[in-house]
Amino acid sequence: MSRIIVAIDGYSSCGKSSTARLVAERLNYRYIDTGAMYRAVTLYFLQNHVSLNNPREVADALEKTDIEFRSTREGKNETFLNGLNVEEEIRKLYVADQVSEVAAIGEVRKAMVRQQQRMGRKKGFVLDGRDIGTVVFPDAELKIFMNADPLVRARRRQQELIEKGELANLDEILENIRKRDIIDTTREESPLRQAPDAYVLDTTYMTLDEQVERVVLLADMIMSRQPSE
């Protein structure tokens, strides 16, 4: 069967990254964690005290920001920023608290979109983010739009942090999620929105396995309709 691009968009903490990663494994595709790219840029900006309101500082910082994904021996994708493994650091709450503001900057999004399009130029990729099916790959063969109840998303995020040894207040996480939702859906550059041809997946009452199975079934259905390579 012909290979396709699977674009998974949606709100934060809906299970996009976990689902996309496992779908890629099931399909034997490569996975690109676009959210990690924006988190890595945010980490660099925070570490180097880049003013988000200064276009020159932002442009200079982007020139010095090199992001790549490397696979571990266990087959896990990890994020590297300028040669350093930042996978754990970019998942911390202080980075999550700022990532939507950084991602809303036009020059940041344009730089990341260019990188993502280069990475996914060939078929056989699964990408997740906020604008994959609307901006990065509007011609993707399969588009998924994920959502879930904000409180459920906050609880999932809290559990992730606890498993990493980081304590976080549920109310603070919920506030962070609501803040990110507003920024993501109202920004001028590539706002979060559902593509007209996307399949909607409400994950409020779905397990991760159920999410993965649904996407894989859709991918198999679409691939079976594609002309043979």
Helices and strands as residue ranges (DSSP letters): E 5-10, H 16-27, E 30-33, H 34-47, H 55-63, E 67-71, E 77-81, E 84-85, G 89-91, H 93-103, H 106-119, E 125-129, I 132-136, E 142-147, H 150-163, H 170-186, E 199-202, H 208-225
